[in-house]
Amino acid sequence: MTETLTREAATGSDRVTDYVRRARSIAPLIRQEAAAIERERTITEPVADALVELGLHRMLEPVELGGGGLLPSEGMRVYEELAKADGSTGWAMMASTWGTAGVIGHLAPEVVDALLSKDEPFIVAGQLLPRYPGVQVEGGYIIDGNYSFASGSDHATWIGAGFYVADEQGNPILGANGQPQARIALLPKDQVEFKNNWDVWGLAGTGSHDYTVSKKFVPAEYTTQTFGGTPTRSDTLYKLGNEFVGGICHAPIVLGIAARALELVAKITDGKVRPTYSVPVGEADIFRVDFARKEADLQAARLFCYDVIESAEAAVDAGQPVTPEQIARASQMLSWVHEVTADIVMFAHRWGGSQSIGRTSTLGRFVRDMNVATQHLLVDPKMFVDAAAVLLPIYAAEA
């Protein structure tokens, strides 16, 4: 698997090769800290400092703003590498960097300049889907509500809070299309009360705490539309639109977890003896047949994932709009990749035997992380239903 990733990165642009190498350069540190990350329920300071020092937090941001300028598909390859080292680190980085880059492309340039000129790095975390009413007042909105799943919040500096525009009674103020207006509010972290309650058995170090925003005023210029809207920048990420890019960043996390699980089980079974086997487990046909199948599943999942993203990137860069089929494919891909990788990890768990069930087991940690990753709203099987509604008529038209 490592050779495949190396070959792919080398055929891409120099910039993605560079960022993948950066991620790999701190993989030993991340793996060394992984048990502490899980135990302490946060990315440890040595890892957090290294991520900032290597500029990984800014890899998706436009070059002219001092970022790495990676395409979404390129940044996703970096997430894979981080998730292979530790699922929590990959997840937290995915959530904060994806969200930060996203809002930068929808804020006014002068607001972005102000945010990026501060002494501390601009890193966003938080629950961005609309959950509570934001009362519209002169110059902005009053945000008041209890939020959850602020992945990456321990090292964020700004917090996002999804809301829908409402009047003083909390009733939605409909937009020109007759629908509620979903927006994201950005608040300095010190205006938010965190509950420090992310205490779970998988992806334990992501810092996905609940938090409360208590009647805080947010200027209108520090809010963005959740869906649609006109970006203030023309980079590929923003051409793709929020409906397309919203969840795709989750795919590389589980791809990385599955790849690492295969690496671990290959090592565990190498020379491992079981009483009823005439050869070491790693040499047994019953194991090798399944290993080859699962490894093929992983390669197929990766190819499908990046084909969906890269084809959409090429289309928008050629001046074409994102189509309903492309959005459907993104949802289909996301749910399917999670199903495939979950199956791969459970295969590794079964063959890992006693080395998968120990509380401090490395493979056991990846098994736990995968089982939590599959619980995310954006990978619910309902996504298959929504995708099929778009794809079925396409097939029927060809009959």
C-alpha positions in Angstrom: 0.0 0.0 0.0 2.8 2.4 0.8 4.4 1.9 -2.6 1.1 2.6 -4.3 0.7 5.9 -2.4 4.2 6.9 -3.2 3.8 6.2 -6.9 0.6 8.2 -7.0 2.0 11.2 -5.2 5.0 11.3 -7.5 2.9 11.6 -10.6 1.0 14.5 -9.2 2.1 18.1 -8.8 5.2 19.0 -6.8 3.1 20.8 -4.2 1.0 17.7 -3.2 4.1 15.6 -3.2 5.7 18.1 -0.8 2.7 18.1 1.5 2.4 14.3 1.5 6.1 14.2 2.4 5.5 16.6 5.3 2.7 14.4 6.6 4.9 11.4 6.4 7.8 13.1 8.1 5.8 13.4 11.3 4.1 10.0 11.1 6.6 8.5 13.5 5.9 11.3 16.0 2.2 10.9 15.7 2.4 7.1 16.1 4.6 7.6 19.2 2.0 10.0 20.7 -1.1 8.1 19.5 -1.8 6.3 22.8 -1.5 9.6 24.7 -3.8 11.3 22.2 -6.4 8.7 22.9 -5.9 8.7 26.6 -5.8 12.5 27.0 -8.7 12.9 24.5 -6.8 15.5 22.4 -4.0 15.9 20.0 -0.9 16.3 22.2 1.2 19.4 22.1 4.2 17.9 20.3 1.9 16.8 17.4 -0.1 20.0 17.4 3.0 22.1 17.3 4.5 20.0 14.4 1.3 20.3 12.4 1.5 24.1 12.6 5.2 24.2 12.1 4.9 22.2 8.9 2.1 24.4 7.6 -0.3 21.6 7.3 -3.2 23.6 8.8 -3.0 26.0 5.8 -2.5 23.5 3.0 -5.9 24.1 1.4 -5.9 27.9 1.6 -5.1 29.9 -1.5 -1.4 30.5 -2.3 -1.8 34.3 -2.5 -3.0 34.2 1.1 0.0 32.3 2.3 -1.6 28.8 2.0 -0.5 25.7 0.2 -3.2 26.0 -2.6 -3.9 22.3 -2.7 -6.9 21.1 -4.6 -9.5 19.2 -2.5 -8.3 15.8 -4.0 -4.7 16.7 -3.1 -5.5 17.7 0.5 -7.4 14.5 0.8 -4.3 12.5 0.1 -2.6 14.3 3.0 -5.5 13.4 5.3 -5.0 9.8 4.3 -1.4 9.9 5.5 -2.3 11.5 8.8 -5.1 9.0 9.4 -2.7 6.1 8.8 -0.6 7.5 11.6 -3.5 8.1 13.9 -7.2 8.3 13.1 -8.0 11.1 15.6 -5.2 13.3 14.3 -6.3 12.8 10.7 -10.0 13.5 11.6 -9.3 16.6 13.7 -7.0 18.0 11.0 -9.6 17.2 8.3 -12.4 18.9 10.2 -10.5 22.1 11.0 -8.6 22.6 7.8 -11.5 21.8 5.5 -13.8 24.1 7.5 -11.2 26.9 7.6 -10.5 26.8 3.9 -14.2 26.7 3.2 -15.2 29.8 5.1 -12.2 31.8 3.7 -13.6 31.5 0.3 -17.0 33.0 1.3 -15.9 35.8 3.5 -15.2 39.3 2.2 -11.5 39.8 1.3 -11.1 42.5 4.0 -12.5 40.2 6.7 -10.1 37.4 5.6 -7.2 39.8 5.7 -8.1 40.8 9.2 -8.4 37.2 10.4 -5.1 36.1 8.8 -3.2 39.1 10.1 -3.6 38.2 13.7 -0.7 36.8 15.8 -2.5 33.4 16.3 -3.3 31.2 13.4 -6.8 31.3 12.0 -8.2 27.8 12.6 -11.9 27.1 12.6 -13.8 24.2 14.3 -17.4 23.7 15.2 -20.8 22.4 14.1 -21.6 24.2 10.8 -24.9 22.8 9.8 -27.9 25.0 10.8 -29.2 24.0 14.2 -30.6 27.0 15.9 -32.3 30.3 15.0 -30.0 33.3 14.7 -32.0 36.4 15.4 -31.5 39.0 12.8 -30.7 42.4 14.3 -29.1 45.6 12.9 -25.6 44.7 11.5 -25.7 41.0 12.3 -27.2 38.2 14.3 -27.7 37.0 17.8 -26.6 33.4 18.2 -27.8 31.4 21.1 -27.7 27.6 21.4 -26.0 24.4 22.4 -23.8 22.8 19.7 -22.0 19.5 19.4 -19.1 17.7 17.6 -16.6 20.6 17.4 -13.9 18.3 16.0 -10.4 19.9 16.3 -11.7 22.5 18.8 -8.8 22.0 21.2 -6.4 23.8 18.9 -8.9 26.0 17.0 -8.9 29.8 17.5 -12.3 30.5 16.0 -15.6 28.5 16.3 -18.3 28.1 13.8 -22.0 27.8 14.7 -24.6 26.9 12.1 -27.9 28.8 12.3 -30.9 29.8 10.2 -32.0 33.4 10.0 -34.9 34.2 12.3 -37.0 37.0 13.6 -37.2 37.9 17.3 -39.8 35.2 17.9 -37.4 32.6 16.4 -39.4 32.1 13.3 -37.4 31.6 10.1 -37.1 34.5 7.7 -37.4 32.9 4.3 -35.0 33.8 1.5 -35.9 34.8 -2.1 -36.3 31.1 -3.0 -38.9 30.7 -0.2 -36.6 28.5 1.9 -35.0 29.2 5.3 -31.7 30.9 5.1 -28.9 28.7 6.5 -25.7 30.4 7.6 -22.5 29.9 9.5 -21.5 32.3 12.3 -17.8 32.7 13.2 -16.9 33.6 16.8 -13.6 34.0 18.6 -13.0 30.9 20.7 -13.1 32.9 24.0 -16.7 33.8 23.3 -17.7 30.1 23.4 -18.2 27.8 26.4 -16.8 24.3 25.9 -18.0 21.4 28.0 -14.9 19.2 27.5 -17.2 16.2 27.4 -15.9 14.2 24.3 -15.4 10.9 26.2 -15.8 8.1 23.7 -14.2 4.8 22.8 -13.2 5.6 19.2 -11.7 8.8 17.6 -11.2 9.8 21.2 -8.6 12.4 20.5 -10.5 14.6 18.1 -11.7 17.1 20.7 -15.2 16.9 19.3 -16.7 18.6 22.4 -20.2 20.1 22.9 -20.2 23.8 23.3 -22.6 26.7 24.1 -23.0 30.1 22.4 -25.0 32.3 24.8 -26.7 35.2 23.1 -23.6 36.4 21.3 -23.7 39.1 18.6 -22.0 38.2 15.4 -21.5 40.9 12.7 -23.0 39.9 9.4 -19.6 40.1 7.7 -18.5 37.3 10.0 -21.2 34.9 8.7 -21.4 32.9 5.4 -24.1 31.0 3.6 -24.1 27.3 4.4 -25.3 26.1 1.0 -25.0 27.9 -2.3 -24.1 31.5 -2.3 -21.5 33.3 -4.4 -17.9 32.6 -3.3 -15.6 35.6 -2.9 -12.8 33.6 -4.4 -12.4 31.6 -7.7 -10.3 28.7 -6.5 -11.4 25.1 -7.5 -12.6 24.3 -3.9 -15.2 27.1 -4.1 -16.2 26.4 -7.7 -17.3 22.9 -6.6 -19.8 24.3 -4.1 -20.7 23.4 -0.6 -23.2 20.7 -1.6 -20.4 18.8 -3.4 -17.5 19.3 -1.0 -19.3 19.2 2.3 -18.7 15.6 3.2 -16.2 14.2 0.8 -13.3 15.0 3.2 -14.4 12.1 5.4 -13.5 9.5 2.8 -9.7 9.7 3.1 -9.9 9.3 6.8 -11.4 5.8 6.6 -9.2 5.0 3.6 -6.2 5.8 5.8 -7.5 3.8 8.7 -8.2 0.8 6.5 -4.8 0.9 4.9 -3.1 1.0 8.3 -5.3 -1.9 9.5 -4.1 -4.1 6.6 -0.5 -3.1 7.3 -0.9 -4.1 10.9 -2.6 -7.4 10.3 0.0 -8.3 7.7 2.7 -7.8 10.3 0.7 -9.6 13.0 0.1 -12.7 10.9 3.7 -12.9 9.6 5.0 -16.0 11.4 2.0 -16.2 13.7 1.3 -19.8 14.7 -2.1 -21.2 15.5 -2.5 -24.8 16.9 -4.9 -26.0 14.1 -2.8 -24.5 11.2 -0.1 -26.5 9.4 1.6 -23.2 8.4 1.9 -19.7 9.9 -1.3 -17.8 9.6 0.2 -15.3 7.1 1.0 -18.2 4.8 -2.4 -19.9 5.1 -4.5 -19.9 1.9 -7.7 -19.1 3.9 -6.0 -15.9 5.1 -4.3 -15.0 1.9 -7.5 -15.3 -0.2 -9.4 -12.9 2.0 -6.4 -10.5 2.4 -6.1 -10.2 -1.4 -9.8 -9.6 -1.7 -9.8 -6.9 1.0 -6.7 -5.2 -0.5 -8.5 -5.1 -3.9 -11.5 -3.6 -2.2 -9.3 -0.9 -0.7 -7.7 -0.1 -4.1 -11.1 0.0 -5.8 -12.5 2.3 -3.1 -9.6 4.7 -3.4 -9.8 4.8 -7.2 -13.6 5.5 -7.1 -13.1 8.2 -4.4 -10.5 10.1 -6.3 -12.1 9.6 -9.7 -15.3 11.3 -8.4 -13.4 14.2 -6.9 -10.9 14.7 -9.7 -13.4 14.5 -12.5 -15.5 17.2 -10.8 -12.4 19.4 -10.2 -11.6 19.1 -13.9 -15.1 20.0 -14.9 -15.4 23.1 -12.9 -11.9 24.3 -13.9 -13.1 23.9 -17.5 -15.9 26.3 -16.8 -18.7 23.7 -16.3 -21.1 23.7 -13.3 -21.3 20.8 -10.9 -24.1 18.6 -12.0 -26.7 16.8 -9.9 -25.1 13.5 -11.0 -21.7 14.6 -9.6 -23.3 15.6 -6.3 -25.1 12.2 -6.2 -21.8 10.4 -7.0 -20.1 12.2 -4.1 -22.8 11.0 -1.7 -22.8 7.5 -3.2 -19.0 7.3 -3.0 -18.9 8.6 0.6 -21.3 6.0 2.0 -19.9 3.2 -0.1 -16.3 3.9 0.9 -17.2 3.8 4.5 -19.0 0.4 4.1 -16.0 -1.0 2.2 -13.4 0.2 4.7 -15.4 -0.8 7.7 -15.5 -4.4 6.3 -11.7 -4.3 5.7 -11.0 -3.2 9.3 -13.2 -5.9 10.7 -11.3 -8.4 8.6 -8.1 -7.2 10.2 -9.7 -7.3 13.6 -10.8 -10.9 13.2 -7.3 -12.1 12.0 -5.5 -9.9 14.5 -6.8 -12.2 17.3 -5.5 -11.3 20.7 -3.4 -8.4 19.3 -6.6 -6.6 18.3 -8.5 -6.8 21.6 -6.0 -5.3 24.1 -6.9 -2.0 25.5 -3.6 -0.5 24.4 -3.5 -2.5 21.1 -2.6 -0.3 18.1 -4.9 -2.4 15.8 -7.6 -2.2 18.4 -7.5 1.6 18.4 -7.9 1.6 14.6 -10.9 -0.8 14.9 -12.5 1.5 17.5 -11.8 4.6 15.3 -13.4 3.0 12.2 -16.5 2.0 14.1 -17.0 5.6 15.3 -16.3 7.1 11.9 -19.2 5.1 10.4 -21.7 6.8 12.7 -21.3 10.2 11.1 -24.5 11.8 9.7 -23.0 12.4 6.3 -22.3 8.7 5.7 -25.8 7.4 6.6 -27.2 4.8 4.2 -29.9 7.3 3.4 -27.2 8.9 1.1 -27.6 5.8 -1.1 -31.3 6.5 -1.4 -30.7 10.1 -2.4 -28.0 9.1 -4.9 -30.2 6.5 -6.5 -33.0 9.0 -7.0 -30.6 10.8 -9.4 -28.8 7.8 -10.9 -31.8 5.6 -11.7 -33.3 8.0 -14.3 -29.9 8.2 -16.0 -29.8 4.4 -16.3 -33.4 4.2 -17.4 -32.8 6.7 -20.2 -30.1 4.4 -21.6 -32.3 1.3 -21.7 
